[in-house]
Amino acid sequence: MDDAIQGDPIRGTARGTAPVPLSVLDLVTVGEGRTASDALRTSVQIARLAESRGYGRHWVAEHHSMPGVASSSPAVILAHLAAHTERIRLGSGGVMLPNHAPLVIAEQFGTLEALAPGRVDLGLGRAPGTDGATAAALRRTERLGEGADDFPQQLAELTRFLDDDFPDGHPYSRIHAVPGPVQGPSGRPPIWLLGSSGFSARLAGVLGLPFAFAHHFSAQNTIPALDLYRESFRPSGVLDAPYALIGVAALAADDEKEARRQVLTGALSMLRLRTGRPGLVPTPEEAEAYRFSPMEQEFVDSWLNNIVHGTPDAVRTGLDDLQKRTGADELMLTANAHGGDVRLRSYELIADAYELPTSVVPS
């Protein structure tokens, strides 16, 4: 078995000159003039590039009813990525637990673990990953708060399904998540808790689980959440010390002007989403021609300030500074732009900037 699979499934190994392990968060974005098929092909290309250049993980996120984000079914996408990669860890960043029955998630990720033994991560969130109406359609209920409030109980149930250890007398004691331990001794995907506020940070700490924070869209809460996680942490059978990953929006290009031009497409896409006008990611030309109102410009400027972008050296400096400020144990980079070629180029340039190794990935 490859060393990358044999190693610690949670703590990554720093490569090259990066201060901490680097990973990839893929939103499977769909640009104007492109299709979901194009976006999924790009995801395979990114995963293979990340594997060949020493990135530790490739995670996909669960979003719904967003035309520009084709990642509504993480488990399906991860199975496809598993078939096209050999070593890189694959995972959800994350699956929104309140949207699903815990048994279903246990079965899906048990299947993924069977397909890609030793390299699957199960990242869980408590937000719906969409608007309220879509969440109600997903859950077949209008009591949207109930799922989030019940998150600790849902998490406990999911963990027992994954471990196949409901106690005797429990209503689910004869139910088995298959594939799973019932078929013989095997590992199971490590659970990560995801969050953009303090709730999951505290819960991850109390349970001794690794924690992933969404710095890329909640930067003002990053340090308070990480502090809370570390203060709440209790050693567990999973971790003896806290392990915190942060998601970071980052895009490198050959020059500063081009990087700014490309990240503006993602900023306009987010502006439209936040104002109830979700759509495909606009082209750079459309973003440059857009006339922002003063209020819109304020939002875009604030959004761009949280994206580490520029030349490869500038991005490296920005990532290094962010890691020092937060003490993050791992940086998970998401490159949101119109074109798949731009995102691939960005990950390649960042790998070069950190002198990450190049390995041959079988075709």
Protein Blocks (a to p, Z undefined) as FASTA:
>chain_A
ZZklmmcfklccdehjbfbdcddddehiacehiafklmmmmmmmmmmmmmmnopabdcdd
ddehilklccfblmlmmmmmmmmcckbccddddddfklpcfklmmmmmmmmmmmmghiac
cdddfbeoiafklmmmmnopablmlmmmmmmmmmmmmmmmmnopacehiaklmpccdddf
knoccdddddddddfbfklmmmmmmnopacdddfklmmmlmmmmmmmmmmmpccdfkbgc
dcddddddddddfbfklmmmmmmmmmmmmmmmmnopaccdddfklmmmpccdfklmmmmm
mmmmmpccddfklmmmmmmmmmmmnopabdcdddddfblklmmmmmmmmmmmnopacddd
dZZ
